[in-house]
Amino acid sequence: MALKFSKRRRGALLTHLILSVAVLLIASPLLFALIKATQAGAQVVGPSLAVGRHFLDNARVAWEGAGLGQYMVNSAIVAVCVTFGKTVLSLLAALAFVYFRFPLKSLLFAAVLFTLALPTELLVVALFDLVSGGLHWGNSYAAIIVPFLASATGTLLFRQHFMNIPASLSDAARIDGAGPLTFLSRILIPMSWNTIGALAVIQFVSAWDQYLWPLIIMQSEGKQVIQVGLSKLIDTEGQSSWGVVMAGAILAIVPPMVVFTALQEQFSKGFALGQDK
């Protein structure tokens, strides 16, 4: 028994050691940026990894001097609107695909899944022509919110979750006279908070990290998003204050980290075989 316990303990220690090394490797770029954000002057571009005392100064320059505060407000507006819109539309689409009967339903769902194979970069030209020339939304929040409200990932996630819910609940609700929206709001949504939380984390981070499309469609500096704002901190002539750049990058990841930390339990449970526990 003692020998078996010793082997089990050594195995657990080895597993924890491997996981600790893996976490350290994954987190090393963030740790490097955090250290450099505390440095200033020539120390930033040097090999020194000593923690400095200039983080607050660098953060103040990035926040006020470079206007990252306004960029973060803009990104927050976009991310919240996209997350809320995608969640609502995904819930409605999944409700239709699971509980409604209509012609070509399987084919339409396959078409929705096919959009997962189409990266945004492939659609940029056509999307720009539609948004700017057709809808005249150029240089507006609508241009960077509306095109991203539809979500094949969210539709698939909610569809698989709804299919795990017993059909007897739908039949009982129908017998009680509940309509589709009542069934959705009073039964499906309360049973889907973990899935909603998981999708919210994904969509918020994705919307927060938008770069290419806002860079193309948004001309007003006052409405630009944080990722484009960060790129403006980098001087093309190589004279960038890299301590300020790193401090700006650290500030930019705080909101997604807060959202993930707040919803990490829902995020974990939402992907546990598609079942809420």
N, C-alpha and C positions, 0 to 999 in steps of 0.2 A: 504493500500500500504506500509506504514512504517513497519507494523508487518510482512508482507510478505518479505520485503527487509531484515529485521532483521533476520528472519529464514534462508533466503538464505545465508546471511553473516555468521551466526553461522555454517551452514552446510559446507560452503567453508573453514572456519577456522578449523573445525574438520577434514575435508579431508586432508588439508595441514599438520595438526599435525600428523595424522596417517602416511602419506607418509614420513614426516620428520623422524619419529621414525623408520620406515622401512628402509630408506636409511642409517640411523645411525647404525642400527643393521647389515646391509649387509656390510657396510664399516668398521665396527669395527676391523676385523682382519688386514686390511690394515693399519688402523690408529695405531694399536698396533705395527705392524712391523715397521712403520715409526718412532714411538717414541723410540723403542728399538734400532733402527739403529743409533740413536743419542747418545746412552749411551755407556759406556765402563766399563770393570772390573766387580766387584761384583754387580754393580747397574743394569746390564742387567738381571741377574737371580733373582733379588729381586722384590718386589711388586711395586717399584716406577714407576710411570707413568709421571715423570717430564721429560721435554725435555732437553736433554743434549747438549754438544757442540762437539761431536766427530764424527758426520756423515761423514765429509770430510775425516777424518783419516781412519774410517772404510771402506769407499768406495774406498779409495786409496789402502788399503791392499787387498781388494777383487779384484779390477781391475788389479793391477800390481802384487801383491804377489801371488794371487791364479790364475792369468791368465784369469779372466772372460772376459777381453777385447777380447781375441782371440776366446773364446767360443761364445761370442755374434756375432762376425763377421761370424763365421761358421754358427750359427743359422740364421743370416740374409741371407746368401747365399742360404741356404736350403729353408727358408720360401719364399723368393722371387721366386726362381725357381719352387717350388711346387705350389705356388699361380698362377703364370703365366701359367704353364703347365696345371694345373687343369682347369683354366678358358678357355683356348683354346680348350682342349679336350671336355669339357662339352658343349661349344658352338657348336662344330662340331657334337657331339652325339645328342644334342637336335635338330639341323637342320635336321639330318637324320630321327629322330623319328617323326618329325612333317611334313616335306615337301617331304619325299621320301616314295615310296611304295616298299616294299620288303617282301618276305615270312617270316612268323612267327614274324612279327614286334611286336605284342602285347606280345607274349611269351618272346621275347628277352628283352623287356622293363621290364616285370615282373621279369626276371632274374637279371636285373640291380638293381631293387628295393630290391630284396632278399639279395643282398650283404650288405644292410644297417643293416641287422640283424646279420651279422658276425663281431664280434669285432676283432680288430687286434691281440689281445692276443691269439685268437683261431687259428690263421694262422701262428703264430711265427715260429713253428718248420718247417713247409713246406716251408715257405718263406725263412728261413735261409738256408735250404738245396738248394733251387733254386738259391738264390743270391750268396751265398758263394761257394757252390760246383758246380753248373751248369754254372752260368755266371761268376764266379770268380771276383765278384765285392766287395768282402769283404774288409773292411777298405778303402772305397772310398766314395766320395760324391754321386755317382750314387746309392749306396746301400740304402741311406736314402732319395733319391729324387724320383727315377723312380717308386718304388712300390706304391707311394702315388699320382701319377699323375692322375689316374682314379678316378672319383668322382661321385657316384650315387646321392649324394645330389645336386651337381651342375647340373647334367643332368636333374634331376627332376625339379629343380628350373627354368632352362632355358626352358624346355619343356612347363611347365605351362605358362610361360610368352609368349612364341611364339604362343601358342594356343589362347591367348587373342588378338593377332595382326590380323587385318582383312585379310582374305585370298585373297581379291582383290589386295593387295599389291604384293603378290607373283605372281598372274596372270599378273598384269601390268608389273612387272619386266621381266617375261618370254616373254611377247609380245615384250618388248623392246630389247630382246636378251641378257639379263643379265644371267650369269651362277649362280650356287648355291653359289660359294664363293663370287662373286660380290654382289649378293643379301644379303649375310651375312655381308660383310664388309661395304657396303654402305647404307643399310636400317636397318637390324636387330640390328647390334651393336650400331649405333647412337640412336636407340630407346630403348636400354637396359642398358644404363650406370648405372642406379640406381640398377638394378639387378646384374650387374657385380660388382659394389661397395660393395653390400651386401655380395655376395659370396666371394669377395676378403678379407673382414674382417674376415669371418668365417675361410677361408682356411689359412690365414696368422697366426691367433692365434693358430689354430690347429697344423700347422707345427712348430710354435715356441715352442709349449708345448710338442713336442715329447720327450719321455724319455726312455721307455722300449726298443724300437727297436734300437735306436742309442747305447744304453748301451750294447746290445747284439752283434751287427754287427760291431761296430766301435772300433778298438783296439788302434788306434793312438790318443794320447792326443792332437796333433796339429789339428785334424779334428773333435774333439768332440763338442757337442752342449751345449748350456747354461744350460739346465735343469740337465744334467749329471754333468756339472761343478759345479752347486750349491750343488749337493749332496756331492761333494768332499770337500766342505767347512766344512762339519759336521764330526767331529772326532768321530770314532766309540768307542773310549775309554771315551767319555764324556768330553773331554777337549776342546771342541769347543769354539771359540770366537763368542758368539752369536750376539754380535753387528756387527761383520763383516758379519756373515751369513745373518742377517736381511738387512744390507746395500746391500749385493749382490742380495738379493731377490727384493729389491726396484729397483735396477738398471735393473734387468731382465725384469721387467714389463713395463719399459718405452717405448720400441719400439712398443709393441702391443697397448699401450694406445695412442701413437702418430698416429698409423694407424687408430685406431677406431675414434679418434677425427677428423682426416682429412676426414674420410668417413662416419661420423655418419649420415649426411643427406641422403646419398645414401643408407645407411644401413636401416634407418627408412622407406624410400619410397620403397625400394626394396621388403619389406615384407608387404606392404599395399595392401593386397588382390591380390598380384601378378601383380599389375598394376603400371607403372611408371607415376608420376604426375608432 
